[in-house]
Amino acid sequence: MALSSGLFLILASVTGIILAFEPMQSALRTYEPVALSEVSLAETIGTLKEKYQEVLSIEVDGDDFVLADVLTQDGEGKRFYIHPKTGESLGEPSPQHPIFQFTTNLHRSLFLKGVGRFFVGLVSFLLCLIALTGFILIIRRQGGFLKLFSKVQKDYFELRYHVTLGRWFLVPIFILAATGVYLSAEKFSLLPSTIVKHGTVVPEVDVDESARPQDLDIFKSTSLNNVRKINFPFTPFPEDFFEVALKNKELYMHQYTGEILSERPYPFTFLASKWSLNLHTGRGSILWSLVLLLASASILFFIYSGFVMWRKRAKNSVKFDTKNKDACTHIILVGSETGTTFGFAKSLKKALEKLGKQVLVCQLNDYETFKKAEHFFILTSTYGEGDPPTNARNFLNLLEALPQPNHIKYCVIGFGSTVYPNYCKYAIDVENRMATIPGFEQTIPLYKINNQSFDSFRNWSIRWCEATGERLELPALAIKNKIPKKHEFEVVSKTEPNGDATFLIGLKAKGKCNFQSGDLLEYRPKEDGIPRWFSIAKVGQEILLSIKKHENGVVSNYMNSLKPSENIKASIKPNPHFQFPKKAKELLCISNGTGIAPFLGIVAENKHKIPIQVYWGGRNNASLEIYTPYLEKLSYEGKMNPLKVALSREGTSKTYVQDLLTQDSHIISKSLKNGAIIMICGSLRMQNDVLEFLEEITMKQLGTPLNYFEAKGQLKMDCY
């Protein structure tokens, strides 16, 4: 059923794209339409009566062009477009192009007549349901109708643009589908008749037959934009009359007196049919035709992206093995709407099994008693406005109803995106609930992972190992990433490693290469092919990197071995969320160690000299010396306030970045309130400590959670 419906939808979409060009072609005729609201029906009739022997009918089409059926002075019947003021012929209507004729028949009935129309109508109905439920799901995912057009969580291409395009095109698609259903129902006579029925008409015959149509008051007061069609009397006898079809009603009118002999408003079904046809085909509007074209094209993308999402979800799903559940000591419980979180669960499962653990992965909704369980790992995303994913909706109730036979150590890992105000909200709810249930002991506090960062997941594993004494080695996720284009760079400068084993290296691109401060330089060594990223400072037209040399580090030792004029090949990974915020009123840059590097370039972009305060944490003054020339230049140019430094190995007192922030807590909270942007770069441990500090001061001093400022884009992070 799904396959056949998909094929019908593909066919309907492709033919719909082609047919969307027909109303555009019709509207773009070589002659320009006249403003019909400024032309009376009497004026056009009078002009035609003077130029032609007889007028049979006048019709206004959907593009506001006027068609006339006339007898010429030579007695020849003609049908052509006219200028409504001069009566001049503008050209004859052209027949439907064979391509459009073929495509129309294929689109409407698949060349199967009634059977084909039935299937097309059925698929249109299914598309209605798909569009409606899809729109509801997007609203839930975005956290409510009012947040429909808020930022979309960064995810893989197909899912992200499935949501992004869905916000714009699901309504036009629903209109397309609903009008298709209506037109199909009309063809099968399932709807009330659209025919307007008039009663018996008996015109007055004893009248002055010298009156001209253009002199009738009703024609003088009716503008052409209100007219659909007029059929003129067949004979000059008073018994014959005008048949006038206006936009909202039909009239029978005496041809000499203008008396209304019969008046019938159009039934709703007539108007609905007309509007359905116009909305479904785009007749009369180039703009709506363009919308229909894009909507039809988007259906093809939705079919593709939906298939990819289904494949990913099927690939990431894990079957619940009831046979060995009571033999497992380590239980991984997963809550995921799209299935992505299962990839992290699989990686964790492999790492634990490598340690000899008996591991089970299951959905949160499948929670039950586990006889030998010792550790719970709860990996969950958040759906919509802080709601649980579909496969976790019953978990909190099950947690209360099903006590475990053993004492359980647990940890909760939340997956989400900081672009949403309810970042990891469901994970927070799970954490809070488990803290109230006897028999559960927290291993480490809730850990949040932004945008499915595997580096953050690996950092969580380090913290868990520190708390448990285990040695966990997470295998990388099996994600096929496109390797970005490599550029060749020449080494133009390099310092010797300082006491912290940190050095600076300057690179210049050999050829065209676009990059900004905050972007990442990606280098893949031949030894393992695993990419390493270094945050870029753009100094002039060169790249400046700050690198810490590790004793057994493959890449850091290679970089340290490079000499000026030598070349390396690397890629640029754009990192737009961590570049100089051009609309910022104030900027606070927080860093430690090599994390100061991108700020050397970001601050240099401060052309308007907005207030910028840089905080940096390092071991001692010697650690700072390699950055001093750049910082002094920026300070001298007025692009930043004096650097605030925390030294952890200088003198008797140990000072960390968090200490500097505590001293400036009132300044920082005031700056946040006034719209300042905070950028954090450095170690993940420092980032987490800084986030805890910011959460505390925003709640205590502003009464507002940090998530509020994250959602407004006032918090940007690039840590490792």
C-alpha positions as CSV (number, residue, x, y, z in Angstrom):
1,M,0.0,0.0,0.0
2,A,2.8,2.4,1.0
3,L,4.8,1.6,-2.2
4,S,1.8,2.0,-4.5
5,S,0.7,5.2,-2.8
6,G,4.3,6.5,-3.1
7,L,4.4,5.7,-6.8
8,F,1.1,7.5,-7.3
9,L,2.4,10.5,-5.4
10,I,5.6,10.7,-7.4
11,L,3.5,10.6,-10.6
12,A,1.1,13.2,-9.3
13,S,4.0,15.4,-8.2
14,V,5.9,15.3,-11.5
15,T,2.8,15.9,-13.6
16,G,1.8,18.7,-11.1
17,I,5.2,20.4,-11.6
18,I,4.7,20.3,-15.4
19,L,1.1,21.6,-15.2
20,A,2.1,24.5,-12.9
21,F,3.7,26.1,-16.0
22,E,0.4,26.1,-18.0
23,P,-1.3,28.9,-16.0
24,M,1.9,30.9,-16.0
25,Q,2.1,30.6,-19.8
26,S,-1.5,31.7,-20.1
27,A,-1.0,34.7,-17.9
28,L,2.1,35.8,-19.7
29,R,0.5,36.5,-23.1
30,T,2.1,39.1,-25.3
31,Y,-0.7,41.6,-24.8
32,E,-1.3,43.3,-21.4
33,P,-4.6,43.0,-19.6
34,V,-6.7,46.1,-18.9
35,A,-7.9,47.1,-15.5
36,L,-11.4,45.6,-15.9
37,S,-12.8,47.4,-12.8
38,E,-12.4,50.6,-14.8
39,V,-14.4,49.4,-17.8
40,S,-18.2,49.1,-17.8
41,L,-20.0,46.3,-19.6
42,A,-22.0,48.9,-21.5
43,E,-18.8,50.5,-22.9
44,T,-17.5,47.1,-24.2
45,I,-20.9,46.1,-25.7
46,G,-21.2,49.5,-27.4
47,T,-17.7,49.2,-28.9
48,L,-18.4,45.7,-30.2
49,K,-21.8,46.6,-31.6
50,E,-20.2,49.4,-33.7
51,K,-17.3,47.2,-35.0
52,Y,-19.1,43.9,-35.7
53,Q,-22.3,42.8,-37.4
54,E,-23.5,40.8,-34.3
55,V,-22.2,39.9,-30.9
56,L,-22.9,36.4,-29.6
57,S,-21.2,36.3,-26.3
58,I,-18.6,38.1,-24.1
59,E,-16.5,36.1,-21.6
60,V,-13.9,37.1,-19.0
61,D,-11.3,34.4,-18.3
62,G,-9.4,33.6,-15.1
63,D,-6.5,35.8,-16.2
64,D,-8.8,38.8,-16.7
65,F,-8.6,38.7,-20.5
66,V,-11.8,39.3,-22.5
67,L,-13.0,36.8,-25.1
68,A,-15.7,37.7,-27.6
69,D,-17.8,35.6,-30.1
70,V,-18.9,37.8,-32.9
71,L,-20.1,37.9,-36.5
72,T,-17.8,40.1,-38.6
73,Q,-19.2,42.5,-41.2
74,D,-18.5,39.8,-43.8
75,G,-20.8,37.4,-41.8
76,E,-17.9,35.3,-40.6
77,G,-18.0,33.9,-37.1
78,K,-14.9,34.7,-35.0
79,R,-13.8,34.0,-31.4
80,F,-10.8,36.1,-30.2
81,Y,-9.5,38.2,-27.3
82,I,-10.4,41.8,-27.5
83,H,-9.3,45.1,-26.0
84,P,-12.4,45.9,-23.8
85,K,-12.3,49.6,-24.6
86,T,-11.5,49.6,-28.4
87,G,-12.9,46.2,-29.4
88,E,-9.7,45.5,-31.3
89,S,-8.8,41.9,-31.8
90,L,-5.7,40.9,-29.8
91,G,-5.5,37.3,-31.0
92,E,-7.3,34.0,-31.0
93,P,-7.2,31.6,-28.1
94,S,-4.6,28.9,-28.7
95,P,-5.5,25.2,-28.1
96,Q,-4.0,23.4,-25.2
97,H,-0.4,22.4,-25.9
98,P,-0.1,18.6,-26.5
99,I,2.4,18.3,-23.6
100,F,-0.1,19.9,-21.2
101,Q,-3.0,17.9,-22.8
102,F,-1.1,14.6,-22.3
103,T,0.0,15.5,-18.7
104,T,-3.5,16.7,-17.7
105,N,-5.0,13.3,-18.7
106,L,-2.2,11.4,-16.9
107,H,-2.6,13.6,-13.8
108,R,-6.4,13.3,-13.6
109,S,-7.0,9.6,-14.5
110,L,-3.7,7.8,-15.4
111,F,-5.4,7.1,-18.8
112,L,-7.6,4.7,-16.9
113,K,-10.8,6.8,-17.0
114,G,-13.1,6.2,-14.0
115,V,-10.8,3.7,-12.3
116,G,-7.8,6.0,-12.6
117,R,-9.8,9.0,-11.3
118,F,-10.8,6.8,-8.3
119,F,-7.2,6.0,-7.4
120,V,-6.1,9.6,-7.9
121,G,-8.9,10.8,-5.6
122,L,-7.9,8.1,-3.0
123,V,-4.2,9.1,-3.1
124,S,-5.2,12.8,-2.8
125,F,-7.2,11.9,0.4
126,L,-4.2,10.0,1.8
127,L,-2.0,13.0,1.0
128,C,-4.5,15.2,3.0
129,L,-4.0,13.0,6.0
130,I,-0.2,12.9,5.5
131,A,0.0,16.7,5.3
132,L,-2.3,17.3,8.2
133,T,-0.6,14.8,10.6
134,G,2.8,16.0,9.4
135,F,1.9,19.6,10.2
136,I,0.7,18.6,13.7
137,L,4.0,16.7,14.2
138,I,6.1,19.7,13.2
139,I,4.1,21.9,15.6
140,R,4.8,19.4,18.4
141,R,8.5,19.1,17.4
142,Q,8.9,22.9,17.4
143,G,7.3,23.3,20.8
144,G,3.9,24.7,19.9
145,F,2.2,26.7,17.1
146,L,3.7,30.0,18.1
147,K,7.2,28.5,17.8
148,L,6.5,27.0,14.4
149,F,9.1,29.2,12.7
150,S,11.7,29.2,15.4
151,K,15.1,27.7,14.7
152,V,15.2,24.1,13.6
153,Q,17.4,21.7,15.5
154,K,20.6,20.9,13.6
155,D,20.4,17.3,12.4
156,Y,21.2,15.3,9.4
157,F,20.2,17.0,6.1
158,E,17.1,15.0,5.3
159,L,15.5,15.4,8.7
160,R,16.4,19.1,9.1
161,Y,14.9,20.1,5.7
162,H,12.0,17.7,6.1
163,V,11.0,20.0,9.0
164,T,12.1,23.3,7.4
165,L,10.3,22.8,4.1
166,G,7.4,21.2,5.8
167,R,6.7,24.5,7.7
168,W,6.4,26.3,4.4
169,F,4.8,23.8,2.1
170,L,2.5,21.5,4.1
171,V,-0.3,24.0,4.0
172,P,-0.1,24.4,0.2
173,I,0.2,20.6,-0.1
174,F,-2.9,20.2,2.0
175,I,-4.8,22.7,-0.2
176,L,-3.6,20.8,-3.3
177,A,-4.7,17.5,-1.8
178,A,-8.1,18.7,-0.4
179,T,-9.0,20.4,-3.7
180,G,-8.0,17.3,-5.5
181,V,-10.3,15.2,-3.3
182,Y,-13.2,17.7,-3.9
183,L,-12.8,17.7,-7.7
184,S,-12.7,13.9,-7.7
185,A,-15.8,13.7,-5.6
186,E,-17.5,16.1,-8.0
187,K,-16.6,14.0,-11.0
188,F,-18.2,11.0,-9.4
189,S,-21.4,13.1,-8.6
190,L,-20.9,12.6,-4.9
191,L,-21.6,16.3,-4.3
192,P,-24.8,18.4,-4.8
193,S,-25.2,19.7,-8.3
194,T,-23.5,23.0,-9.3
195,I,-26.1,23.7,-12.0
196,V,-28.2,26.9,-11.5
197,K,-31.9,26.3,-12.3
198,H,-34.2,29.1,-13.4
199,G,-37.9,29.0,-13.5
200,T,-40.1,29.6,-16.5
201,V,-39.4,33.1,-17.9
202,V,-42.2,35.1,-19.8
203,P,-40.7,38.4,-21.0
204,E,-43.0,41.4,-21.7
205,V,-43.5,41.7,-25.5
206,D,-45.2,45.0,-25.8
207,V,-42.1,47.2,-25.4
208,D,-40.0,49.7,-27.3
209,E,-37.6,47.6,-29.4
210,S,-35.4,50.6,-30.3
211,A,-33.5,50.4,-27.0
212,R,-29.8,49.5,-27.4
213,P,-28.0,47.1,-24.9
214,Q,-25.3,49.7,-24.2
215,D,-28.0,52.1,-22.9
216,L,-29.3,49.7,-20.3
217,D,-28.7,50.9,-16.7
218,I,-27.6,47.5,-15.4
219,F,-24.9,47.3,-18.0
220,K,-23.7,50.8,-17.3
221,S,-23.4,50.1,-13.6
222,T,-21.7,46.7,-14.0
223,S,-17.9,46.6,-14.5
224,L,-16.2,43.9,-16.4
225,N,-14.3,42.5,-13.4
226,N,-17.7,41.3,-12.0
227,V,-18.6,39.4,-15.2
228,R,-18.0,35.8,-16.0
229,K,-20.0,35.5,-19.3
230,I,-22.9,37.1,-21.2
231,N,-24.8,35.2,-23.9
232,F,-26.7,37.7,-26.1
233,P,-30.3,37.1,-27.3
234,F,-30.4,34.8,-30.3
235,T,-33.1,36.9,-32.1
236,P,-34.3,40.5,-31.8
237,F,-37.7,39.3,-30.6
238,P,-38.6,40.4,-27.1
239,E,-39.2,36.8,-26.1
240,D,-35.4,36.2,-26.2
241,F,-33.3,37.6,-23.3
242,F,-29.7,38.1,-22.0
243,E,-28.1,35.4,-20.0
244,V,-25.7,37.1,-17.6
245,A,-23.3,35.2,-15.5
246,L,-21.8,37.4,-12.8
247,K,-19.2,36.4,-10.2
248,N,-21.8,35.4,-7.6
249,K,-25.1,34.9,-9.4
250,E,-26.9,34.4,-12.8
251,L,-29.5,36.7,-14.3
252,Y,-32.0,36.4,-17.1
253,M,-32.6,40.0,-18.4
254,H,-35.0,41.6,-20.8
255,Q,-33.0,42.6,-23.9
256,Y,-34.9,45.9,-24.3
257,T,-36.0,47.1,-20.9
258,G,-33.2,45.6,-18.7
259,E,-35.8,44.1,-16.4
260,I,-34.5,41.2,-14.3
261,L,-36.6,38.2,-15.4
262,S,-34.9,35.7,-13.1
263,E,-32.1,35.9,-10.6
264,R,-30.4,33.0,-8.9
265,P,-27.4,33.1,-6.6
266,Y,-24.8,30.4,-7.2
267,P,-25.0,27.5,-4.8
268,F,-22.1,26.9,-2.4
269,T,-21.1,23.9,-4.4
270,F,-20.6,26.0,-7.6
271,L,-18.4,28.5,-5.8
272,A,-16.5,25.7,-4.0
273,S,-16.0,23.9,-7.3
274,K,-14.7,27.1,-8.9
275,W,-12.3,27.9,-6.1
276,S,-11.1,24.3,-5.9
277,L,-10.3,24.3,-9.6
278,N,-8.4,27.6,-9.3
279,L,-6.6,26.6,-6.1
280,H,-5.7,23.2,-7.6
281,T,-4.5,24.5,-11.0
282,G,-3.2,28.0,-10.2
283,R,-5.5,29.6,-12.9
284,G,-5.5,33.3,-12.7
285,S,-2.4,33.8,-10.5
286,I,1.2,33.4,-11.5
287,L,2.2,33.7,-7.8
288,W,0.0,30.8,-6.7
289,S,1.1,28.7,-9.7
290,L,4.7,29.2,-8.5
291,V,3.7,28.1,-5.0
292,L,2.0,25.0,-6.5
293,L,5.1,24.2,-8.5
294,L,7.3,24.4,-5.4
295,A,4.8,22.5,-3.3
296,S,4.7,19.7,-6.0
297,A,8.5,19.6,-6.0
298,S,8.6,19.5,-2.2
299,I,6.4,16.4,-2.2
300,L,9.2,14.6,-4.1
301,F,11.7,15.7,-1.5
302,F,9.4,14.6,1.3
303,I,9.1,11.2,-0.2
304,Y,12.9,10.9,-0.5
305,S,13.6,12.4,3.0
306,G,10.8,10.3,4.6
307,F,12.4,7.2,3.1
308,V,15.8,8.1,4.4
309,M,14.4,8.9,7.9
310,W,12.5,5.5,7.9
311,R,15.7,3.7,6.9
312,K,17.7,5.5,9.6
313,R,15.1,4.7,12.2
314,A,14.9,1.1,11.2
315,K,18.7,0.9,11.2
316,N,19.0,2.5,14.6
317,S,16.2,0.6,16.3
318,V,17.1,-2.2,18.7
319,K,14.9,-5.2,19.2
320,F,14.1,-6.0,22.8
321,D,15.5,-9.4,23.7
322,T,13.2,-10.8,26.4
323,K,15.3,-14.0,26.6
324,N,18.4,-12.4,28.2
325,K,16.9,-9.4,30.0
326,D,17.2,-11.0,33.4
327,A,20.8,-12.0,32.8
328,C,22.0,-8.5,32.1
329,T,23.7,-6.2,34.6
330,H,23.9,-3.1,32.5
331,I,20.7,-1.8,31.1
332,I,20.6,1.0,28.4
333,L,17.2,2.6,28.2
334,V,16.6,4.8,25.2
335,G,14.0,7.5,24.5
336,S,14.2,8.8,20.9
337,E,11.7,10.2,18.4
338,T,13.8,9.9,15.3
339,G,15.9,6.9,16.3
340,T,19.2,8.9,16.3
341,T,19.9,8.3,20.0
342,F,19.9,4.6,19.4
343,G,23.2,5.1,17.6
344,F,24.8,6.4,20.8
345,A,23.2,3.5,22.7
346,K,24.8,1.0,20.3
347,S,28.2,2.6,20.8
348,L,27.9,2.5,24.6
349,K,26.7,-1.2,24.4
350,K,29.8,-2.2,22.4
351,A,32.1,-0.4,24.8
352,L,30.5,-2.1,27.9
353,E,30.5,-5.5,26.3
354,K,34.2,-5.0,25.6
355,L,34.6,-4.8,29.4
356,G,32.9,-8.1,29.7
357,K,29.5,-6.7,30.9
358,Q,26.1,-8.2,30.1
359,V,24.3,-5.4,28.3
360,L,20.7,-4.9,27.2
361,V,19.4,-2.0,25.1
362,C,15.6,-1.3,25.1
363,Q,13.1,1.5,24.8
364,L,12.0,3.5,27.9
365,N,8.5,2.3,27.3
366,D,9.7,-1.3,27.6
367,Y,11.0,-0.7,31.1
368,E,10.3,-3.6,33.6
369,T,12.0,-5.4,36.4
370,F,15.5,-6.7,35.7
371,K,16.7,-9.4,38.1
372,K,20.4,-8.8,37.9
373,A,20.5,-5.2,36.9
374,E,23.3,-3.1,38.6
375,H,23.6,0.0,36.3
376,F,20.9,2.0,34.3
377,F,22.0,4.3,31.5
378,I,19.1,6.5,30.4
379,L,19.7,8.1,27.0
380,T,16.7,10.3,26.0
381,S,15.9,13.2,23.8
382,T,13.0,15.7,24.3
383,Y,10.1,16.1,22.0
384,G,8.1,19.3,21.3
385,E,7.6,21.5,24.3
386,G,9.4,19.5,26.9
387,D,7.5,16.3,26.2
388,P,8.9,12.7,26.2
389,P,9.6,11.0,22.8
390,T,6.8,8.6,21.7
391,N,8.7,5.6,22.9
392,A,9.2,7.0,26.4
393,R,5.7,8.3,27.2
394,N,4.9,5.6,29.7
395,F,8.3,5.5,31.4
396,L,7.7,7.7,34.4
397,N,4.6,5.8,35.3
398,L,6.4,2.4,34.8
399,L,9.2,3.7,37.0
400,E,6.9,4.2,39.9
401,A,4.9,1.0,39.4
402,L,7.8,-1.5,38.8
403,P,10.3,-1.5,41.7
404,Q,13.7,-3.1,41.0
405,P,14.8,-6.1,43.1
406,N,18.4,-4.7,43.5
407,H,20.1,-1.4,44.3
408,I,20.6,0.4,41.0
409,K,23.2,3.0,40.1
410,Y,22.1,5.2,37.3
411,C,23.0,8.2,35.1
412,V,20.9,10.2,32.7
413,I,22.2,11.6,29.4
414,G,20.0,14.2,27.7
415,F,20.1,14.8,23.9
416,G,18.8,18.0,22.4
417,S,19.6,21.4,20.9
418,T,20.2,24.7,22.6
419,V,18.2,26.4,19.9
420,Y,15.1,25.2,21.8
421,P,14.0,26.8,25.1
422,N,13.1,23.4,26.6
423,Y,16.6,22.0,26.0
424,C,16.8,18.4,27.4
425,K,13.6,19.1,29.5
426,Y,12.5,15.5,29.5
427,A,15.9,14.3,30.6
428,I,15.7,16.8,33.5
429,D,12.2,15.4,34.4
430,V,13.6,11.9,34.4
431,E,16.6,12.9,36.6
432,N,14.3,14.7,39.1
433,R,11.9,11.7,39.3
434,M,14.6,9.1,39.8
435,A,16.1,11.1,42.6
436,T,12.9,10.6,44.6
437,I,12.6,6.8,44.2
438,P,14.3,4.6,46.8
439,G,16.8,2.1,45.6
440,F,18.4,4.3,42.9
441,E,21.8,5.9,43.3
442,Q,23.1,8.6,40.9
443,T,26.5,7.8,39.5
444,I,27.1,11.3,38.0
445,P,24.8,14.3,37.5
446,L,22.6,14.7,34.4
447,Y,24.8,15.3,31.3
448,K,23.4,17.3,28.4
449,I,24.6,16.7,24.8
450,N,24.0,19.4,22.2
451,N,23.3,18.6,18.6
452,Q,24.3,14.9,18.9
453,S,27.9,15.8,19.6
454,F,29.9,12.5,19.9
455,D,32.8,14.5,21.4
456,S,30.4,15.5,24.3
457,F,29.3,11.9,24.6
458,R,32.9,10.8,24.8
459,N,33.5,13.5,27.5
460,W,30.5,12.0,29.4
461,S,32.1,8.6,29.3
462,I,35.3,10.1,30.8
463,R,33.3,11.5,33.7
464,W,31.5,8.2,34.2
465,C,34.8,6.3,34.2
466,E,36.2,8.7,36.8
467,A,33.2,8.0,39.1
468,T,33.2,4.2,38.6
469,G,36.8,3.3,38.1
470,E,36.0,1.6,34.8
471,R,37.9,2.2,31.5
472,L,35.3,2.8,28.8
473,E,36.4,3.1,25.1
474,L,33.5,4.3,23.0
475,P,33.7,3.2,19.3
476,A,32.9,6.0,16.9
477,L,29.4,6.2,15.5
478,A,29.0,4.6,12.1
479,I,28.1,7.8,10.3
480,K,29.0,8.4,6.6
481,N,30.3,11.9,6.4
482,K,31.3,13.6,3.2
483,I,35.0,14.5,3.4
484,P,35.2,18.2,2.7
485,K,37.5,19.6,-0.1
486,K,41.1,19.8,0.8
487,H,43.2,22.9,0.4
488,E,47.0,23.3,0.4
489,F,48.4,25.6,3.0
490,E,52.0,26.9,3.4
491,V,53.5,27.3,6.9
492,V,54.4,31.0,7.2
493,S,55.2,31.0,10.9
494,K,55.6,28.8,14.0
495,T,56.7,29.2,17.6
496,E,58.5,26.7,19.7
497,P,56.4,24.9,22.4
498,N,56.2,26.9,25.6
499,G,56.2,25.5,29.2
500,D,52.7,24.2,28.6
501,A,53.8,22.4,25.4
502,T,51.6,24.9,23.4
503,F,52.7,26.5,20.2
504,L,51.3,28.8,17.5
505,I,51.4,28.0,13.8
506,G,50.5,30.4,10.9
507,L,49.2,29.0,7.6
508,K,48.5,30.7,4.3
509,A,46.2,29.2,1.7
510,K,47.8,28.5,-1.7
511,G,44.8,29.3,-3.9
512,K,41.2,30.4,-3.2
513,C,40.0,29.4,0.3
514,N,37.2,31.1,2.2
515,F,37.3,31.0,6.0
516,Q,36.4,33.1,9.1
517,S,37.6,33.3,12.6
518,G,35.7,30.6,14.5
519,D,35.7,28.1,11.6
520,L,37.6,24.9,12.0
521,L,40.7,23.5,10.2
522,E,40.2,19.8,9.7
523,Y,43.2,17.6,9.3
524,R,43.1,13.8,8.7
525,P,46.4,12.0,9.4
526,K,47.3,9.0,7.2
527,E,47.9,6.9,10.3
528,D,44.2,6.6,11.3
529,G,42.2,8.8,9.1
530,I,40.3,10.3,12.1
531,P,39.7,14.0,11.6
532,R,41.1,16.5,14.1
533,W,39.8,20.0,14.3
534,F,41.5,23.2,15.3
535,S,39.7,26.5,15.9
536,I,40.8,29.2,13.5
537,A,41.9,32.8,14.1
538,K,41.9,34.8,10.9
539,V,44.8,37.3,11.2
540,G,45.0,39.3,8.0
541,Q,44.6,36.7,5.3
542,E,46.3,34.0,7.2
543,I,45.2,31.2,9.6
544,L,46.6,31.2,13.1
545,L,46.2,28.0,15.2
546,S,47.1,27.4,18.8
547,I,48.0,23.8,19.4
548,K,48.9,21.9,22.5
549,K,51.5,19.2,21.9
550,H,50.7,15.8,23.4
551,E,53.4,13.3,24.1
552,N,51.8,10.6,22.0
553,G,49.7,12.9,19.8
554,V,49.9,12.0,16.2
555,V,48.7,15.3,14.7
556,S,50.1,17.7,17.4
557,N,53.6,16.2,17.0
558,Y,53.3,16.4,13.2
559,M,52.2,20.0,13.4
560,N,55.1,20.8,15.7
561,S,57.5,19.3,13.3
562,L,56.5,21.6,10.4
563,K,58.9,24.3,9.3
564,P,58.2,27.6,7.5
565,S,57.7,27.2,3.7
566,E,56.5,23.6,4.2
567,N,53.0,22.6,2.9
568,I,50.1,20.7,4.4
569,K,46.8,19.7,3.1
570,A,43.7,20.3,5.2
571,S,40.0,21.2,4.9
572,I,37.9,24.1,6.2
573,K,34.9,23.2,8.2
574,P,32.5,26.2,8.4
575,N,31.3,27.0,11.9
576,P,28.9,29.9,11.4
577,H,27.4,29.7,14.9
578,F,30.7,30.6,16.4
579,Q,31.7,33.6,14.3
580,F,31.7,37.3,15.3
581,P,28.1,38.2,16.0
582,K,27.6,41.3,13.8
583,K,24.5,42.5,15.6
584,A,25.9,42.2,19.1
585,K,25.9,45.2,21.4
586,E,28.4,43.7,23.7
587,L,30.6,40.5,23.7
588,L,32.0,38.4,26.6
589,C,34.6,35.9,25.5
590,I,35.4,33.2,28.0
591,S,38.3,30.8,27.3
592,N,41.1,28.7,28.8
593,G,44.3,27.2,27.3
594,T,44.3,27.1,23.5
595,G,40.7,28.1,23.5
596,I,41.7,31.8,23.2
597,A,42.9,31.3,19.6
598,P,39.6,32.0,17.7
599,F,39.1,35.1,19.9
600,L,42.3,36.6,18.6
601,G,40.6,36.8,15.2
602,I,37.0,37.4,16.3
603,V,38.0,40.5,18.4
604,A,40.0,41.8,15.4
605,E,36.6,42.0,13.5
606,N,35.3,44.5,16.0
607,K,35.2,47.4,13.5
608,H,32.5,49.3,15.4
609,K,34.4,48.9,18.7
610,I,31.6,47.5,20.7
611,P,32.5,46.6,24.3
612,I,34.4,43.2,24.3
613,Q,35.7,41.6,27.5
614,V,38.0,38.6,27.2
615,Y,38.5,36.2,30.1
616,W,41.3,33.6,29.9
617,G,42.5,30.9,32.2
618,G,46.0,29.4,32.1
619,R,48.8,27.9,34.2
620,N,51.1,30.9,34.6
621,N,52.3,34.1,33.0
622,A,54.6,32.2,30.7
623,S,51.6,30.4,29.3
624,L,50.2,33.8,28.2
625,E,53.3,35.2,26.5
626,I,52.7,33.6,23.0
627,Y,49.4,35.4,22.8
628,T,50.6,38.7,24.2
629,P,51.6,40.5,20.9
630,Y,48.2,39.9,19.4
631,L,46.3,40.9,22.6
632,E,48.3,44.1,23.1
633,K,47.6,45.1,19.4
634,L,43.9,44.5,19.8
635,S,43.8,46.5,23.1
636,Y,45.8,49.3,21.6
637,E,43.4,49.6,18.7
638,G,40.5,49.9,21.2
639,K,38.8,46.6,20.0
640,M,38.8,45.0,23.5
641,N,39.0,45.9,27.1
642,P,42.1,44.8,29.1
643,L,42.3,41.0,29.3
644,K,41.2,39.4,32.6
645,V,43.5,36.5,33.4
646,A,43.2,33.6,35.9
647,L,46.4,31.7,36.6
648,S,46.2,28.3,38.4
649,R,50.0,27.7,38.9
650,E,51.3,31.2,39.6
651,G,52.2,32.1,43.2
652,T,50.5,30.5,46.2
653,S,46.8,31.2,45.2
654,K,45.1,29.2,42.4
655,T,42.7,31.2,40.3
656,Y,40.4,29.8,37.7
657,V,38.2,31.4,35.0
658,Q,35.1,30.7,37.2
659,D,36.7,32.9,39.9
660,L,37.0,35.9,37.5
661,L,33.3,35.4,36.5
662,T,32.2,35.3,40.1
663,Q,33.9,38.6,40.8
664,D,32.1,40.1,37.8
665,S,28.8,38.3,38.4
666,H,26.7,41.5,38.6
667,I,28.3,42.9,35.5
668,I,27.8,39.7,33.6
669,S,24.1,39.4,34.6
670,K,23.5,43.0,33.7
671,S,25.2,42.5,30.3
672,L,23.1,39.4,29.6
673,K,19.9,41.3,30.5
674,N,20.9,44.1,28.0
675,G,21.5,41.6,25.2
676,A,25.2,40.8,25.4
677,I,26.4,37.6,23.8
678,I,28.7,35.2,25.6
679,M,31.1,33.0,23.6
680,I,32.9,30.1,25.3
681,C,35.9,28.2,23.9
682,G,38.2,25.8,25.6
683,S,37.9,22.5,27.5
684,L,34.5,20.9,28.0
685,R,35.3,20.7,31.8
686,M,35.7,24.5,31.8
687,Q,32.5,24.9,29.7
688,N,30.4,22.9,32.1
689,D,31.7,24.8,35.1
690,V,31.0,28.1,33.4
691,L,27.5,27.0,32.4
692,E,26.8,26.0,36.0
693,F,28.0,29.4,37.1
694,L,25.8,31.2,34.5
695,E,22.8,29.1,35.4
696,E,23.2,30.1,39.0
697,I,23.6,33.9,38.5
698,T,20.8,34.1,35.9
699,M,18.4,32.5,38.3
700,K,19.5,34.3,41.4
701,Q,20.1,37.8,39.9
702,L,17.7,37.8,37.0
703,G,15.1,35.2,37.9
704,T,15.5,33.7,34.4
705,P,16.9,30.3,33.5
706,L,20.0,30.2,31.3
707,N,17.9,28.4,28.6
708,Y,16.1,31.6,28.0
709,F,19.3,33.3,26.9
710,E,20.4,30.3,24.9
711,A,17.2,30.3,22.9
712,K,17.8,34.0,22.1
713,G,21.2,33.2,20.7
714,Q,23.1,34.9,23.5
715,L,25.2,31.9,24.3
716,K,27.7,30.4,21.8
717,M,30.0,27.5,22.6
718,D,32.8,25.7,20.8
719,C,34.5,23.4,23.3
720,Y,36.4,20.2,23.1
